Amino acid sequence: MTALSPGSRAQAEARPDRPSVVELRLTAFAAHRRAGFPLGPLSLFAGPSGSGKSSALRAYEALARLGGGAELEEVFPDPVACVPERARPDAQRRRGFRIGCTADGPEGPVRLDVAVQAEPELRIVGERLTAGGLTLLETALRDPGRRSVQAAWHTAGSSPVTRAPLPDDRLGTPLLPLRVAGKTDGQRQVLAAAEQMVVALRSVFACDPLPRSMRTAVPLGAGRLLRGCGNLAEVLWRTRSECGRRHGLLVDAVRAGCAGPVRDLLAERQPGGIGRMGGVGGTDGTVQALLDRGDGLRTPLGRLGDGELRYLALSLVLLTGPGVLEVDTAGEVPAALQTLTVLADGFDRDLDVRQREGLVRLAARMCERGHIRLVGAVSDASWAAGVGGVTVVDLEP
């Protein structure tokens, strides 16, 4: 069952300037069979343990990484775990899974569907890119003895299609700009659809804050937040000086979600030694994050509860962007045409009622602007029903 708010329906009806994934399809993946999930700017998968929330987000992340050009074995280190449990092998002992998505944007809805063979060896055995009822790219495994698939893409020139082999260990769609000349209207249509799909998929940040990793001082580095948010103090050191306005919004959010008074959120070098970036620092150039209570007392983040740390980290993610998060963006596309999608499994884990409601309202405000989208997994989403712009996908075991 899916509940789409009036605000989300209005946004879905308008043609988006920034490509974004509006549907996730799990034809045969883990516990999912013939499942299609509509996605809005802010989507929450809800259901009890074992209902398939985490596997849905795992499939989304896999498509994102494939869209970025990653090899199949990097994306699926344990491919057999993705095969539906009751799936039986065929006469050649082959088993696999199927996933796909739809990306909406200037080119209209573009569909991508991928068939992956997990056994006896990992390979892509089929891929289809379609738009407006027209097949723009189709691949198929013709010779199991070769490490390639036969691809055919729309040309609409002197010949209707162009055929060529593509590797079977990576997605064909992001390879099209290297293969298609763009000389005919058909070729240009293929390139535009492929670019829309790749841009929609590439900018994804999978985030699962681990409180235990955020409690200690960390070395200064690139200042890009990692998946587990263990380098939170380092990122705060950078963002506090680079963007005062967003830091102020983060402090407001922390004030609403953390116990006790909060005047500021800051990072300090540890005394002694020389830091990697110069000046006085820890012996290894470390910094520690603290809450300024406003009365001369500063509380290290190590003293905060797990819920407070997860709330703080997710608020930081929502208020920043690809320049601060460890994200593989489409560098050849202007930032104004891209949307960052945050994947947050266990979005409500360790949060109390006040924290989760405050966090989803912050997410709704940020997603409404169009620069960021959120797909999260929660055990129950009834508490989010009154928040505008939230798409709830209820999964029943």
Sequence and secondary structure as in RCSB ss.txt:
>XXXX:A:sequence
MTALSPGSRAQAEARPDRPSVVELRLTAFAAHRRAGFPLGPLSLFAGPSGSGKSSALRAYEALARLGGGAELEEV
FPDPVACVPERARPDAQRRRGFRIGCTADGPEGPVRLDVAVQAEPELRIVGERLTAGGLTLLETALRDPGRRSVQ
AAWHTAGSSPVTRAPLPDDRLGTPLLPLRVAGKTDGQRQVLAAAEQMVVALRSVFACDPLPRSMRTAVPLGAGRL
LRGCGNLAEVLWRTRSECGRRHGLLVDAVRAGCAGPVRDLLAERQPGGIGRMGGVGGTDGTVQALLDRGDGLRTP
LGRLGDGELRYLALSLVLLTGPGVLEVDTAGEVPAALQTLTVLADGFDRDLDVRQREGLVRLAARMCERGHIRLV
GAVSDASWAAGVGGVTVVDLEP
>XXXX:A:secstr
 EEE HHHHHHHHS  SS EEEEEEEEEETTEEEEEEE  SEEEEE STTSSHHHHHHHHHHHHHHHTT  HHHH
 SSGGGGS TT    TT  EEEEEEEEEESTT  EEEEEEEEEESS EEEEEEEEETTEEEEEEE   TTSSEEE
EEEE  SSSSEEEEEEESSS SGGGHHHH    SHHHHHHHHHHHHHHHHHH EEE    GGGGSS EE  S  B
 TT TTHHHHHHHHHHH HHHHHHHHHHHHHHSSS  SEEEEEE SSSB TTSSB  TT EEEEEEE SSS EEE
GGGS HHHHHHHHHHHHHHS TTTBT    TTS GGG  EEEEETTTTTT  HHHHHHHHHHHHHHHHTSSEEEE
EEES  GGGTTSTTEEEEE   
